[in-house]
Amino acid sequence: MPKVGVVLSGCGVFDGAEIHESVLTLLALDKAGAEILCFAPDIPQTHVIQHNTGAIATGETRNVLSEAARITRGVIEPLSNAHPSLMDAIIFPGGFGVAKNLSSFAFQGADCTIEPDVARILRDMHSWEKPIGMACISPVIAAKLFGAEVTIGNDPATAEAIRQMGGKHIEKGVTEIHVDDAHRIVTTPAYMCEASVSEVAIGIERMVHAVLDMVR
């Protein structure tokens, strides 16, 4: 049974992990017979968004790990505990938390920084030649760290930022995936495209299966 780490960035599309993408990833892994290890950085969120209005909740603070635990039914570890010896692959669902909490991409674009534990685990997994899966906006982190070949769908501004970071963008539809064999990274656009949850589910399941196919 392969062991797969899933890294979440909070809970909620506008300030954390995209909940549909996170649950669909967990579901696809479970259906494929994988053992799932969930992680999130134990850090404050950049800010809190009122999801019904889109407004910043002034003065409110939340913790990324505590919020992500809502999705995982409480079974989750700090990302600082993650190590390649514990898992055969790792997957990052999307959501603005990737661009706000796991990185500063939402604010700095191509000049962004990556949260230290996120950078560490990805570099370690890469050096151990273990596969990486990424959905939605999370592939920008792979572009920043590795100059990887990724897809985020067809958004021109994000594709240009990927190019500026040294990566290569491959345009794909929501149900499609892209495999960078050299870096062992599989990406899918998910909600970077205008799509239904059932369409997003197809792409994420294909991404999960491609990641598992790479497990040695």
C-alpha positions as CSV (number, residue, x, y, z in Angstrom):
1,M,0.0,0.0,0.0
2,P,1.6,3.3,-1.1
3,K,1.8,6.1,1.5
4,V,1.0,9.5,0.2
5,G,1.3,12.8,2.0
6,V,-1.3,15.5,1.3
7,V,-0.3,19.1,2.2
8,L,-3.1,21.5,3.0
9,S,-3.0,25.3,3.3
10,G,-5.9,26.0,5.6
11,C,-9.7,25.5,5.0
12,G,-11.5,27.6,2.4
13,V,-10.9,28.6,-1.1
14,F,-10.1,32.3,-0.5
15,D,-7.7,32.0,2.4
16,G,-6.8,28.3,2.7
17,A,-7.1,25.0,0.9
18,E,-9.8,24.6,-1.7
19,I,-12.2,22.2,0.0
20,H,-13.5,20.4,-3.0
21,E,-10.0,19.8,-4.4
22,S,-8.8,18.6,-1.0
23,V,-11.7,16.2,-0.5
24,L,-11.5,14.9,-4.0
25,T,-7.8,14.3,-3.6
26,L,-8.4,12.3,-0.4
27,L,-11.2,10.4,-2.0
28,A,-9.2,9.5,-5.1
29,L,-6.3,8.3,-2.9
30,D,-8.6,6.2,-0.7
31,K,-10.3,4.6,-3.7
32,A,-6.9,3.7,-5.1
33,G,-5.9,2.0,-1.8
34,A,-3.3,4.5,-0.7
35,E,-2.5,5.3,2.9
36,I,-3.0,9.0,3.4
37,L,-0.8,11.2,5.7
38,C,-2.1,14.8,6.0
39,F,0.1,17.7,6.8
40,A,-0.1,21.5,7.1
41,P,2.3,24.2,8.3
42,D,1.7,25.3,11.9
43,I,1.7,29.0,11.1
44,P,-0.8,31.9,11.2
45,Q,-2.9,32.5,8.1
46,T,-1.9,35.6,6.1
47,H,-5.4,36.8,6.7
48,V,-9.0,35.6,7.1
49,I,-11.6,36.0,4.4
50,Q,-15.3,36.1,5.0
51,H,-16.3,33.7,2.3
52,N,-19.8,34.9,1.8
53,T,-18.7,38.5,1.1
54,G,-15.1,38.2,0.0
55,A,-14.1,40.8,2.6
56,I,-11.1,40.5,4.9
57,A,-12.1,39.8,8.5
58,T,-10.2,42.6,10.2
59,G,-8.6,41.7,13.5
60,E,-9.4,37.9,13.1
61,T,-6.5,35.4,13.0
62,R,-6.5,31.7,12.3
63,N,-3.9,28.9,12.2
64,V,-3.2,27.0,9.0
65,L,-2.8,23.7,10.7
66,S,-5.9,24.1,12.9
67,E,-8.0,25.1,9.9
68,A,-6.7,22.3,7.8
69,A,-7.7,19.8,10.5
70,R,-11.3,20.7,9.8
71,I,-11.0,18.9,6.4
72,T,-9.0,15.9,7.7
73,R,-11.4,15.2,10.7
74,G,-8.6,16.2,13.0
75,V,-6.0,13.6,11.7
76,I,-3.1,15.8,10.6
77,E,0.5,16.6,11.5
78,P,2.6,19.7,11.4
79,L,4.4,19.9,8.1
80,S,7.7,20.2,10.1
81,N,7.2,16.4,10.8
82,A,7.0,15.4,7.2
83,H,10.0,13.6,5.7
84,P,10.5,11.5,2.5
85,S,11.1,8.4,4.5
86,L,7.5,8.5,5.7
87,M,5.8,8.6,2.3
88,D,6.1,7.4,-1.3
89,A,4.6,10.5,-2.9
90,I,3.2,13.9,-1.9
91,I,0.3,15.9,-3.3
92,F,-0.7,19.6,-2.9
93,P,-4.4,20.6,-3.6
94,G,-5.0,24.2,-4.5
95,G,-6.8,27.2,-3.1
96,F,-5.6,30.7,-2.3
97,G,-4.0,29.4,0.8
98,V,-1.2,28.0,-1.5
99,A,-0.6,31.5,-2.8
100,K,-1.1,33.3,0.5
101,N,0.1,30.8,3.3
102,L,2.4,28.3,1.5
103,S,3.9,31.0,-0.6
104,S,3.6,34.8,-1.2
105,F,2.6,34.3,-4.9
106,A,-0.7,36.1,-4.4
107,F,1.1,39.3,-3.4
108,Q,4.5,39.0,-5.2
109,G,3.9,36.9,-8.3
110,A,7.1,35.7,-9.8
111,D,9.1,37.3,-7.0
112,C,7.4,35.2,-4.4
113,T,9.0,33.3,-1.6
114,I,8.0,29.8,-0.5
115,E,7.2,28.9,3.1
116,P,10.3,27.2,4.5
117,D,8.8,23.8,5.4
118,V,7.0,23.6,2.0
119,A,10.3,24.3,0.2
120,R,12.1,21.8,2.4
121,I,9.7,18.9,1.9
122,L,9.4,19.5,-1.8
123,R,13.2,19.7,-2.3
124,D,13.6,16.6,-0.2
125,M,11.0,14.6,-2.1
126,H,12.6,15.7,-5.3
127,S,16.1,14.7,-4.2
128,W,14.7,11.3,-3.2
129,E,13.1,11.0,-6.6
130,K,9.6,10.6,-5.2
131,P,6.6,11.8,-7.2
132,I,4.8,15.1,-6.6
133,G,1.2,15.9,-7.5
134,M,-0.2,19.5,-7.6
135,A,-3.6,20.9,-8.4
136,C,-5.0,24.4,-9.2
137,I,-2.5,27.2,-8.3
138,S,0.0,25.0,-6.4
139,P,2.1,24.2,-9.5
140,V,3.5,27.7,-9.3
141,I,5.5,26.5,-6.3
142,A,7.1,23.8,-8.5
143,A,7.9,26.4,-11.1
144,K,9.6,28.5,-8.5
145,L,11.6,25.8,-6.8
146,F,12.5,23.5,-9.8
147,G,11.8,25.4,-13.0
148,A,9.3,22.6,-13.7
149,E,7.0,22.0,-16.6
150,V,3.4,22.4,-15.3
151,T,-0.1,23.3,-16.1
152,I,-2.5,25.7,-14.3
153,G,-5.0,25.6,-17.2
154,N,-5.0,28.6,-19.5
155,D,-4.7,31.8,-17.4
156,P,-2.3,34.1,-19.2
157,A,-1.0,36.1,-16.3
158,T,-0.2,33.0,-14.2
159,A,1.4,31.3,-17.2
160,E,3.6,34.3,-17.7
161,A,4.6,34.3,-14.0
162,I,5.6,30.6,-14.4
163,R,7.7,31.5,-17.3
164,Q,9.4,34.4,-15.4
165,M,10.2,31.9,-12.5
166,G,12.0,29.6,-15.0
167,G,9.2,27.1,-15.4
168,K,7.3,26.1,-18.6
169,H,3.5,26.3,-18.8
170,I,1.6,23.7,-20.8
171,E,-2.0,24.6,-21.5
172,K,-4.5,21.9,-20.4
173,G,-8.2,21.6,-19.7
174,V,-9.8,20.9,-16.4
175,T,-10.1,17.1,-16.9
176,E,-6.5,16.8,-18.2
177,I,-3.1,16.4,-16.5
178,H,0.5,17.2,-17.4
179,V,3.4,15.0,-16.5
180,D,6.9,16.4,-16.2
181,D,8.8,13.2,-16.3
182,A,12.2,14.8,-15.6
183,H,11.0,16.3,-12.3
184,R,8.4,13.5,-11.6
185,I,5.7,16.1,-11.1
186,V,2.1,15.7,-12.2
187,T,-0.2,18.8,-12.4
188,T,-3.9,19.4,-13.2
189,P,-5.7,22.8,-13.5
190,A,-8.8,22.0,-11.2
191,Y,-10.6,25.2,-10.3
192,M,-8.0,27.4,-12.2
193,C,-10.5,26.6,-15.0
194,E,-14.2,27.6,-14.9
195,A,-15.5,24.1,-14.2
196,S,-18.0,21.9,-12.3
197,V,-17.0,19.9,-9.3
198,S,-17.5,16.7,-11.4
199,E,-15.1,18.0,-14.0
200,V,-12.5,18.9,-11.4
201,A,-12.9,15.4,-9.9
202,I,-11.9,13.8,-13.2
203,G,-8.7,15.8,-13.5
204,I,-7.7,15.2,-9.8
205,E,-8.4,11.5,-10.0
206,R,-6.2,11.3,-13.2
207,M,-3.5,13.3,-11.4
208,V,-3.6,11.0,-8.4
209,H,-3.4,7.8,-10.5
210,A,-0.5,9.3,-12.5
211,V,1.3,10.0,-9.2
212,L,0.7,6.5,-7.9
213,D,1.9,5.0,-11.2
214,M,5.3,6.8,-10.6
215,V,5.7,5.2,-7.1
216,R,8.6,2.8,-7.2
